[in-house]
Amino acid sequence: MGSAVWQHRDRLPSVAIPYGDASLWSVLKQVIGKELSKITMPIQFNEPLSFLQRLTECMEYSYLLHKASEAVDPVERMQYVASFAVSGLASNWLRLGKPFNPLLGETYQEEQQDFRIICEQVSHHPPVSAFHADSPDFRFYGAIDPKIKFWGKSVEIQPKGVFTIELPKWNETYTWSNVSCYVHNIIVGKLWMEQYGTMEIVNHSNGYRCELNFKPAGWYCKDLHRVEGFVLDSSKARKSFMYGKWTDNMKTTDVKSYDEYSTSTSNRAIRRESAKESVTHTPRKMLAKLNSLTIGSFKHSTDEANGSDDGHCPLEPPDGEIPKSSSTISLEIPNSTTLWEADPRPPYSPECYHFTLFAMALNELPPPETGIKVCPTDSRFRPDIRLMEEGQIERAAQEKTRLEEKQRESRKARRSRKEKEEKARWFKLGVHPLTKQESWFYCGGFWETKEYQALNIF
């Protein structure tokens, strides 16, 4: 990609702002069961990044896509693409601050040695963020229309949208959608999150697919963060087994080794014990229960603390605690190969909103001597985010309010003139040729533009 190289910062200018007297419950109690993307949250619950920058964090382990392009075996290519899909979720762990909602027309660009990416907020109602990353080895693109709902004790984040990877060397196209994320203990206790559901990565060129199950974590369950599944060929024959934790790593082993491991006497005993404590943790069951709760129901009863009536583990840990991952179930199957490992976060990460080193640098403006031009609509120029990362929380809150009001007034003015919402500059709406779903596609021209139009959105 040939961008100028400089020493990126490895920490934020200021430590994270504590919540103080701000109460998340006081904001959310009036919107149970409603969509939260349009709700204005106190700035204390934000982290100093735009959602476009948060989206860029999917590229932290871009080397996996280069490995996929280099692999001759189609099974190995699928393994690396699937590992990349999982790795994009790793930075979410412990990141409980909400990224700033991008303004309509806001962009974010990032160029590194092995890729470049452009993101744009292409719609405000509903909020849709589109992105396109490329390198000589791959193209990675998609759009996300995040749906966020509060269900009483938990917040559900549904990342609606399709991700696509093209490997030009092999003329292959892969697609998948991310699984849902739940943040627990909204009312009492320490917040914690889990990702669960099924992620299906499909190779539309040869019919291979990888079905990964993100396991739910009940209080007595032993599957916190666990991910596992098979790579299948076009005839649905199992070609390899993949497993790991979305917070840490992904590994693979051959099907024979997995079958021997899973049917061994010792592991059968462990699985029987685990089965007694596990839960069929479907969203419908959980949400139905939470949606039926009244305010008085939020206090944990003795029965809830000791387990539910049907023998399943409770949907929330007792007294707002956090479930713990069990080490009794081995995460090392014989003949396994590690595909991906998450980089350790620095010891001071909790003081910096639990950012990874990759995230620490996302809001950094390139030094003038690099000659890198940044579009005026880039998230790095947002004054509210800049002030927040510098620790100036009151001024940041004022700027956040100003920008939100400016966007509302701009929208009212367009409506009064009977004008349509401004069109996206770098993306266009279309239908995905393989999934037949509506999505946004890069028009081209961003990186070649010498002079960016100075849109006054900030």
C-alpha positions in Angstrom: 0.0 0.0 0.0 3.1 2.1 0.3 1.9 4.6 2.9 4.5 6.7 4.9 5.7 4.9 8.1 5.9 6.7 11.5 5.9 5.6 15.1 2.3 5.3 16.1 1.3 6.3 19.6 0.8 3.4 22.1 -1.5 5.1 24.5 -4.2 7.8 24.7 -3.5 11.4 25.7 -5.5 11.0 28.9 -6.8 8.2 31.1 -10.5 7.0 30.7 -13.2 9.2 32.2 -15.0 7.4 35.1 -18.7 7.1 35.0 -19.1 9.2 38.1 -22.8 9.7 39.1 -24.0 8.8 35.6 -26.5 5.9 35.7 -27.0 3.7 32.7 -30.2 2.4 34.2 -31.7 5.9 34.5 -31.3 6.2 30.8 -32.4 2.8 29.7 -35.3 2.1 32.0 -37.6 4.1 29.8 -36.7 2.2 26.6 -37.1 -1.5 27.5 -37.7 -3.5 24.3 -37.0 -0.5 22.0 -34.2 0.2 19.5 -31.4 2.3 21.0 -29.6 3.6 18.0 -31.7 6.8 18.1 -31.3 7.3 21.9 -28.9 10.1 23.0 -26.6 8.7 25.7 -24.6 10.6 28.2 -21.0 11.0 27.0 -19.7 9.1 30.0 -20.9 5.9 28.4 -18.9 6.6 25.2 -15.4 5.7 24.3 -13.3 8.2 22.2 -13.8 6.5 18.9 -16.4 6.8 16.1 -18.2 3.6 15.1 -16.3 4.0 11.7 -13.0 3.7 13.6 -14.4 0.8 15.6 -15.4 -0.9 12.3 -11.8 -0.5 11.1 -10.6 -2.7 14.0 -11.8 -5.7 12.0 -8.5 -5.2 10.1 -6.2 -5.6 13.1 -5.3 -9.2 12.0 -5.3 -8.5 8.2 -2.3 -10.9 7.9 -4.8 -13.8 8.1 -6.2 -12.7 4.7 -2.7 -12.6 3.2 -2.2 -16.2 4.5 -5.5 -17.2 3.0 -4.4 -15.9 -0.4 -1.1 -17.7 -0.2 -2.7 -21.1 0.8 -3.0 -23.7 -2.0 -5.5 -25.9 -0.1 -9.1 -24.6 -0.3 -9.7 -26.0 3.3 -6.7 -24.0 4.6 -8.0 -20.9 2.8 -11.4 -21.3 4.5 -9.7 -21.8 7.9 -7.8 -18.5 7.6 -10.9 -16.6 6.3 -13.0 -18.0 9.2 -10.2 -17.1 11.7 -10.2 -13.6 10.3 -14.0 -13.4 10.8 -13.6 -14.4 14.4 -10.6 -12.2 15.1 -12.6 -9.1 14.2 -14.6 -9.7 17.4 -11.7 -10.0 19.7 -11.3 -6.3 20.4 -14.9 -6.2 21.7 -13.9 -8.0 24.9 -14.1 -5.7 27.9 -14.9 -2.7 25.6 -18.2 -1.6 27.2 -18.0 2.0 26.1 -20.3 2.9 23.2 -18.5 4.4 20.1 -19.8 7.7 18.9 -22.5 7.6 16.3 -21.0 8.8 13.0 -22.5 11.9 11.4 -24.0 11.5 7.9 -21.2 11.9 5.4 -18.5 11.3 8.1 -15.6 9.2 6.8 -12.6 7.3 8.1 -9.5 6.3 6.2 -6.5 4.2 7.2 -3.5 3.2 5.2 -1.1 0.6 6.5 1.7 -1.3 4.8 -0.5 -4.3 3.9 -4.0 -2.7 3.4 -6.0 0.4 3.1 -9.6 1.0 4.2 -12.2 3.7 3.6 -15.4 3.9 5.7 -18.4 6.2 5.3 -21.6 6.9 7.2 -24.0 6.4 4.2 -27.3 6.7 6.0 -28.5 8.4 9.1 -32.0 6.9 9.5 -31.4 4.0 9.7 -27.7 4.4 10.7 -25.6 2.5 8.1 -21.8 2.4 8.0 -20.1 1.1 4.8 -16.5 0.1 4.4 -14.1 -1.2 1.7 -10.6 -2.5 2.4 -8.2 -3.7 -0.3 -4.7 -4.9 -1.0 -3.1 -6.9 -3.9 -4.2 -10.1 -2.1 -7.8 -9.4 -1.1 -10.9 -7.1 -1.1 -12.9 -6.9 2.0 -16.2 -4.9 2.1 -19.6 -4.6 3.6 -22.1 -2.4 5.5 -23.5 -2.6 9.0 -26.9 -1.4 10.2 -26.5 -2.0 14.0 -29.6 -2.8 15.9 -29.3 -2.2 19.7 -32.1 -3.1 22.1 -32.4 -3.1 25.9 -34.3 -6.1 27.3 -34.4 -5.3 31.1 -31.1 -6.9 32.3 -29.2 -7.1 29.0 -28.4 -5.0 26.0 -28.5 -6.9 22.7 -26.4 -5.7 19.7 -27.3 -7.2 16.3 -24.8 -6.2 13.7 -27.1 -6.5 10.7 -25.2 -6.7 7.4 -23.1 -8.9 5.2 -19.3 -9.0 5.1 -17.6 -10.1 1.8 -14.0 -11.2 1.1 -12.7 -11.7 -2.4 -9.4 -13.5 -3.1 -8.6 -12.5 -6.7 -5.8 -15.1 -7.0 -8.3 -17.9 -6.6 -11.3 -16.1 -8.0 -13.1 -16.9 -4.7 -15.8 -14.9 -2.8 -16.7 -15.5 0.8 -19.6 -14.0 2.8 -20.8 -14.1 6.4 -22.8 -12.1 8.9 -21.5 -11.5 12.5 -23.2 -13.0 15.5 -25.1 -11.0 18.2 -23.5 -9.6 21.2 -25.1 -9.3 24.6 -24.0 -7.0 27.5 -25.2 -8.3 30.9 -25.7 -6.9 34.4 -27.1 -3.6 33.2 -29.1 -3.2 36.5 -26.6 -4.5 39.1 -23.1 -5.9 39.2 -20.2 -5.7 36.9 -20.9 -5.5 33.2 -19.8 -8.4 31.0 -20.4 -9.4 27.4 -20.8 -12.5 25.3 -21.1 -13.2 21.6 -23.3 -16.1 20.6 -25.1 -17.6 17.7 -24.0 -19.3 14.5 -21.6 -17.7 12.0 -21.7 -19.3 8.6 -18.8 -18.4 6.3 -19.7 -19.5 2.7 -17.3 -19.8 -0.2 -19.6 -19.2 -3.2 -17.0 -20.3 -5.7 -16.6 -24.0 -4.6 -19.5 -24.6 -2.2 -17.2 -24.9 0.9 -18.6 -23.5 4.1 -17.6 -23.2 7.8 -20.3 -23.3 10.4 -19.0 -21.8 13.7 -21.0 -22.0 16.9 -20.4 -19.2 19.4 -21.4 -20.9 22.6 -23.5 -19.1 25.2 -22.3 -18.7 28.8 -24.8 -19.4 31.6 -23.7 -19.1 35.2 -22.9 -22.7 35.6 -21.9 -23.4 32.0 -18.3 -24.0 31.0 -18.4 -22.5 27.5 -17.6 -18.8 28.1 -16.2 -17.4 24.8 -16.0 -20.8 23.2 -16.2 -21.1 19.4 -16.2 -24.3 17.5 -17.4 -25.8 14.2 -16.5 -27.7 11.0 -15.2 -26.8 7.6 -17.5 -28.6 5.1 -17.1 -29.3 1.4 -19.8 -28.9 -1.2 -21.2 -32.3 -0.3 -21.3 -31.4 3.4 -18.4 -33.8 4.2 -16.4 -32.7 7.3 -12.9 -31.6 6.2 -11.5 -30.1 9.5 -12.6 -29.0 13.0 -12.0 -25.5 14.2 -12.2 -24.4 17.8 -11.0 -21.7 20.3 -12.2 -18.6 22.0 -13.2 -15.4 20.2 -11.3 -13.5 22.8 -8.0 -15.4 22.4 -7.3 -17.8 19.5 -8.5 -20.2 16.9 -7.1 -23.6 16.2 -7.8 -26.5 13.8 -7.3 -30.2 13.8 -8.2 -33.0 11.4 -11.6 -34.7 11.8 -10.1 -38.1 12.9 -8.3 -36.5 15.8 -11.4 -34.6 16.8 -13.5 -37.8 16.7 -11.0 -39.7 18.8 -10.8 -36.9 21.3 -14.6 -36.4 21.5 -15.3 -40.1 22.0 -12.6 -40.8 24.5 -13.8 -42.1 27.9 -12.4 -39.2 29.9 -14.0 -36.5 27.7 -17.3 -38.3 27.6 -17.5 -38.0 31.3 -16.6 -34.3 31.2 -19.2 -33.7 28.5 -21.9 -35.5 30.5 -21.1 -33.3 33.5 -21.1 -30.2 31.3 -24.4 -31.2 29.7 -26.1 -31.2 33.1 -25.0 -27.7 33.7 -25.4 -26.2 30.2 -28.4 -24.3 28.9 -30.2 -24.0 25.6 -29.6 -20.3 25.6 -31.7 -19.2 22.7 -32.4 -15.5 22.3 -36.1 -16.0 22.1 -36.3 -17.8 25.4 -34.0 -15.3 27.1 -35.7 -12.2 25.7 -39.2 -13.5 26.4 -38.2 -13.9 30.1 -36.5 -10.5 30.3 -39.3 -8.7 28.5 -41.8 -10.1 31.1 -39.9 -8.6 34.0 -41.2 -5.6 36.0 -39.0 -3.2 37.8 -39.5 -5.2 41.0 -38.4 -8.3 39.3 -34.8 -7.0 38.8 -33.9 -7.9 42.4 -32.4 -11.4 42.4 -34.4 -13.9 44.3 -32.9 -16.9 46.2 -34.2 -19.2 43.5 -32.5 -17.3 40.7 -29.2 -17.4 42.6 -29.4 -21.2 43.1 -30.5 -22.1 39.6 -33.7 -22.2 37.6 -36.6 -24.5 38.1 -35.9 -26.6 35.0 -32.3 -27.4 35.9 -30.7 -25.1 33.4 -28.2 -22.4 34.5 -29.8 -19.0 35.1 -29.7 -16.4 32.4 -27.9 -14.0 34.6 -25.2 -14.8 37.3 -26.4 -14.4 40.9 -26.0 -10.9 42.3 -24.7 -9.5 39.1 -21.6 -11.6 39.1 -19.6 -12.7 36.0 -19.5 -16.4 34.8 -16.1 -17.9 34.8 -14.6 -20.0 32.0 -13.9 -23.6 33.1 -10.5 -25.1 32.5 -11.8 -28.7 33.0 -12.7 -29.0 29.3 -9.5 -29.1 27.3 -9.0 -26.6 24.6 -6.0 -28.5 23.2 -7.0 -31.4 20.9 -4.2 -33.6 19.7 -2.6 -32.7 16.3 -3.9 -29.1 16.5 -2.5 -26.1 14.7 -2.9 -22.6 15.9 -4.4 -20.3 13.1 -4.7 -17.1 15.1 -3.8 -15.6 18.5 -4.9 -12.3 19.8 -2.1 -9.9 20.6 -1.9 -9.1 24.4 -3.2 -5.7 25.5 -0.8 -3.4 27.4 -1.0 -3.5 31.2 -2.4 0.0 31.2 -5.3 -0.9 28.8 -8.0 -0.6 31.5 -7.0 3.0 32.0 -7.5 3.6 28.2 -11.0 2.2 27.8 -9.6 -1.3 27.4 -8.2 -0.3 24.0 -5.9 -2.6 22.1 -2.6 -1.1 20.8 -4.3 -1.1 17.3 -7.2 1.0 18.7 -4.9 3.4 20.5 -3.6 4.7 17.2 -6.9 5.0 15.3 -7.7 8.6 16.2 -4.1 9.8 15.7 -3.6 12.3 12.9 -0.5 11.5 10.7 2.4 13.9 11.3 2.7 16.7 8.6 6.1 15.3 7.5 4.4 12.1 6.2 2.6 14.1 3.5 -0.6 12.0 4.1 -3.8 13.9 3.3 -6.8 13.2 5.5 -10.3 14.0 4.1 -11.9 16.9 6.0 -14.9 14.6 6.9 -12.6 12.1 8.7 -13.5 11.0 12.2 -10.2 12.3 13.5 -11.4 15.8 13.0 -14.5 15.4 15.3 -14.0 17.8 18.2 -16.1 15.8 20.7 -14.0 12.7 20.2 -10.7 14.6 20.3 -11.7 16.4 23.5 -12.9 13.2 25.2 -9.6 11.4 24.5 -7.8 14.4 26.0 -9.9 14.1 29.2 -11.9 17.3 28.7 -15.2 15.6 29.3 -17.4 18.8 29.8 -16.2 20.4 26.6 -16.6 17.1 24.8 -20.2 16.8 26.0 -20.9 20.4 24.7 -19.4 19.6 21.3 -21.3 16.3 21.1 -24.6 18.2 21.7 -23.6 20.9 19.2 -22.9 18.3 16.5 -26.1 16.4 17.1 -28.2 19.6 17.0 -26.4 20.8 13.9 -27.2 17.5 12.2 -30.9 17.7 13.2 -31.1 21.3 11.9 -29.5 20.3 8.6 -32.0 17.5 8.2 -35.0 19.8 9.0 -33.7 22.3 6.5 -33.6 19.6 3.8 -37.1 18.5 4.6 -38.4 22.1 4.4 -36.9 22.4 1.0 -38.3 19.0 0.2 -34.9 17.7 -0.6 -33.8 14.1 -0.2 -31.2 13.0 2.3 -27.7 13.7 1.0 -26.2 11.0 -1.1 -23.2 9.0 0.0 -20.1 10.3 -1.8 -18.0 7.1 -1.9 -20.5 4.3 -1.8 -23.7 3.4 -3.7 -26.7 1.2 -2.7 -27.1 -2.0 -4.6 -28.0 -5.7 -4.4 -25.3 -8.2 -3.5 -25.0 -10.5 -6.5 -24.5 -13.6 -4.4 -26.6 -13.2 -1.3 -29.3 -11.1 -3.1 -29.4 -8.8 0.0 -29.3 -5.0 -0.2 -25.9 -3.6 0.6 -23.5 -0.7 -0.1 -20.6 -0.9 -2.6 -17.6 1.3 -3.0 -17.7 3.5 -6.1 -14.0 4.1 -6.3 -12.0 7.3 -6.6 -11.4 8.1 -2.9 -7.6 7.3 -2.9 -7.1 8.9 -6.3 -8.7 12.2 -5.3 -6.2 15.0 -5.0 -8.5 17.7 -3.5 -11.3 16.6 -1.2 -14.5 18.7 -1.2 -14.6 20.6 2.1 -18.0 19.5 3.5 -18.9 21.3 6.7 -20.2 18.5 8.9 -18.2 19.2 12.0 
